[in-house]
Amino acid sequence: MSLSKAYKNVLILFTLLLCSTLQAQLSNLARLEYSFIPKKNSEDSYSRFRGFFNIPIEISEDDYLVFGAEYNNVAIDLEDHYPFNRSLINQVHVIDATIGYTFKHNEKWRFGAKVTPRIASTLKSKITGSDFFINGGVYAINDKTKDETAKKPNRLIIGLTYNSTSGLPFPLPFVSYFRKLNSHWAYTLGVPKANIEYYFNEKNVLQSFISLDGYYAHVQDKITVNNQVVENVSLRVIVLGLGYEYYFTKHFAFYMYSGYTLDQKNILRNKDKDKVFTLDDVNTLYLRTGLKYKI
C-alpha cells in the first residue's frame, strides 16, 4: 500500500469514527442532538439529527453487557448547480446496533470490548451488502475521577478501534485523557475531541474545544461525474469553538456548541474511496445543540 493510499485511509477511518466516539458511548446513556453547517456564500447546507441510547445490564458484580442503538439522519441540501441529480444524495441514513461487554479487572483498571454493525446509506432502494459496515474496538479505562485520595482526579482511556471500510487491515489506537485541575478547571486531550472546561458551578459549564465531525455512507443510485462512478459520500470537518452545558440534574443536561471549521471536506468518492467530486471545501460556521443523559 502506498503512503498516499495509507494516509487517505487513515483520514477516512477518522471520519467513520466521528459519529460514535468511544468516550461518549462510555459515559452517555442517551442523547438527542441537531447539527447544522451552512455552506459559505451559498444556499447549500448540511444538517443532521442524531439520537442514541445505551442500556447497561449487570450480569455480575461490576460486569456489564451493554446494548445500544443509534440513528443519524443527514440532510444534504444542495441548492447550487451540480453536474448530477442532486436528489440522489439529498439524504443519508446511519443506523448502528451495538453490543458491548465491560468488566472491572482490579481497583485501577476496567476493560471492555464492543462490536457495532452499521447501515450507512442513502437508502433510495433495497438494502444491499454495500450498505453494511462493521465497527469494533477493545479498550482499557483507568478512572480516578471519583477517587477521593487523588489530588487531581483523572481518567485515561486507551484502546484499539477497527472499521471494515477503512481499507486498513489492522486496528488503530485510541487515546483519551481527562484531568480535573481544581473545582473550576478541567481538560481532555485526545481524538476526536480535546477541550478545556470551566465550571462556574455544578449546573453551568463553559468549554473551548477542537473536534472532528462528519459521516461516511454508500450511495445506492450510482452517479457518474467526470467519467467516474460515485459509490460513496463523506464529510469530514475539524471544528474550533465554544460550548455551553446546563445541567438540570446531575445526569441530565442541555448543551450548545458553536464554532468555525478549520478544515472541511465534503466529497463524492468512487469504490476505491478516491475523490471524484468535491461538494464543499470552504470553511464556515458550525452549530450543534441537544440533550443528553449521562452517568
N, C-alpha and C positions, 0 to 999 in steps of 0.2 A: 504494500500500500504506500503510495507517495505521501510526502509530507503535507502537500496541499490537500490531498484527499482526507488524510487523518485529521487535519485542522478543521476542515469543513464538517466532518462527522462529529467532532467534539462540540462544535457550536450547535449542531442540530440536537445532540443529546442534551445540552443545557436547555434548549428550547423545549424539549419533551419533558423535562423535569419541572418546568415553571409552574404549570397549573396545579401541581400537587407536590409540595415540598415535604421532606421528612419531618422537619421540626414542627411545621404547622399541624401535620397529621398526628403527631405525638401529643400535642397539648390541646388541640381543639376537638370538641365533641360534635359541634355543629356550627355551620356558617352559611349566611346568605349575603351575597355581595353583588354590586354592579360596578362595572368599569367602563370608561369612555375615553377614547383617544380621537380627537378631530384631526383631519389632515390639514396642514398649514396651507393657506391660500387656495382652499378648495372646499367644495361641498361634501367631499368624501368623509367618512368617519368609520370607526371601529368601536363596537360596544360588546360587552359580554355580561351575561347573567350567570352566576355561579352559585351552586348550593351543594353542600355535602354534610354527611353525618357519619360518626363512628360510634359503634356500640361495643364497649369492652365487657367481656363475660369472664368472671373469675372462675377458674377451674380448680385451683388450689391456692393456698396462701401465697400471695404475691405473684401468681402465674395467671396470665390472661390470654384468652383468644379475643381478637378484635375484628369485628365485621364492619365494613364501611361501604358507602356508595357516594358517588359524586357525579354531578351533571353540569356541563358548561354549554351554554347556548351563545354562540358567537355570531353577531350580525355584522356583515361586511357591506356597508352602504356605499356603493360606487356610483357617483353622480357624474363624474367626468367621462370623457370619451375614451374607450379602450378597444383594442382590435380583437375583441372576442365577446361572446354573450355573457354579460355581467351577471345574469340571473343564475348561472351555473355554479357560482361560488358566493352567492349572497348570504349564505348561512352555513355554519359549521357546528356540528354536534360532537361533544366529547363526553363519553359515558364510561365511568370506571366502577368496577366492583373490587373490593379489597378484602383479603383475609390475612390477618397477621397473628403472630404469637410473640409474647414477651414474658420474660421471667427474671426474677431477681437472683443474681449469681452470688453476691455477697453484699455486705453493707456499703460497698463502694460502687459496684457495677451492676447494671441491668443490661441484658442482651435481648435481641429480638430479630425478627425477620418478617417480611411481608411479600405477597405476590399480588399484582394488580393487572388483571386482564382489562383491556381498553378497546372501546369502539371510538374511532376519531374519523369523522367523515362528513361530507356534505349531505349524505343520506337523501339523494334525489331519487333513488331507485332501491331495488332489493340489496340487502347487505351481502357482501362477498368477503372472501378471505383477506382482500387488500384493505378492508376497513378495520381489521383487528390488529392490535398491538399487544405487547406484553411488557410490563414493568416489574421490577423486583428489587429487593435490597436486604442487606443484613446490617445491623448496627449495634453499637455499644454506647451506653449512657453512664456517665459519672455525674450524678446530680447531688450538689451540695446546697441547693437553693433553700432547703428547709433545715439545714444543719445549723443549730444554734451555736455550735462551737466554732464555726467557720467565721473568720474575721471579715471576709468579703465573699458572700455566697456566690457560687458559680455553677455552671453546668457545661459539660463537654459531651458532644455527640460526634462519634466517628463511625464511619461505615463505608460500604461499597454499594453502588447502585448500578442496575443494568437495564437497558432498554433494547428490545429486539430490532428497532428501526434505526438505530444509530449508525449501523454499518461497522461498528467495532465489535470484535469477537470476544471482548473481555469487559468486566465491570470497571467503573471509575470511582475514585474515592470521594467521600462526602465528609466535610468537617464543619462544625458549628460550635462556637464558644460564647457563652453568656456569662457576664460578671456584673454583680451589683456592687458599686463602689461605696455607696452610703444610702441614706434614706431617700435621697433625691436623684442620684445619678446611676445609670447602668448602661452597658453597651453589649452588642452582639457582633461578632466577627464571623464571616462565613459566606457561602454561596448557596442559594441565590439572593440572600439579603444580609446586609450589615446595617446597623443603626446605632444611634446614641439616644438614650431616653432620659427625659427629665420628669420626675414625679412631683407634681405640685402637692398632691395628697393621694389618698387611696382611690379617689374617683377620677382624677384628671391627670392624663399623661400626654406629654408632647414629645415628639421624636423627629430627628432628621435621619434620612435613610438613603441608601443606594441599593437598588434591587433589579432583578431580572423579571420579565413577564413575557407572556406570549402563548403560542399554540402551534401544533403541527397536525395536519389531517390529510386524509386521502380525498382526492377529487374524483367522484364517481363518473360523471359525464365528461368525457375527455375533451380538452380544449387544445386546439392547435395554434401556437403562437411562434413566429419566427421559424417556421418549418419544424417545430418540435412539439411533441405531445406532452401536455401538462398532466401530471398524475398526483401532485401533492401541493398544498399551500401551507405556508408557515409565516409566523410573525414572531420576531424577537426584538425586545426593547430593553435598553438599560435606562433606568429612571433615577434621577436625583430629586429628592423632595422633602416635604414636611408632612407629618401625620399627627392626628389628634385622636385620643381614645377617651371615652367617657364610660365609666363602669357604673351601671345601675345597681349591680350587686358585685360580690367578689368574683363571680364567674361569668356574668353576662354583661356585654359591652357593645357600645356603638363606636364605630371608627370611621375616619375620613382621611384619605391621603391625597395630596396633590403635588405635582412636580412637573419636571420638564425632561424629555427624553434626551439622553446624551448620545445614544445610538439607536437607530430604528431601521429594521429590515423586514418589509412585508413582501414576500417573494412567492412566485409560482415556480415549481420545480418539476423536473422530469423524474422518471422511475429510478434514476441513479442519484437523485437528490441534488442534481446540478441546477443552477439558476437558469430559468428560461425567460422570465419577465419580472421586473421589479414594479410592484404596485405602489410602493411608497418607501422612501428612504430619507425623508426630510424630518428633522427633529421638531417636536411640537409639545403641546400640553398633555398632561396625563392626570386623570381623575379616577379615584376608586373609593367606594363607601359601602358600608354594610353593618351587619350584626353578627356577633359571634358568641358562642358559649364554650368556655374553656375550663380545664381543670387546673 
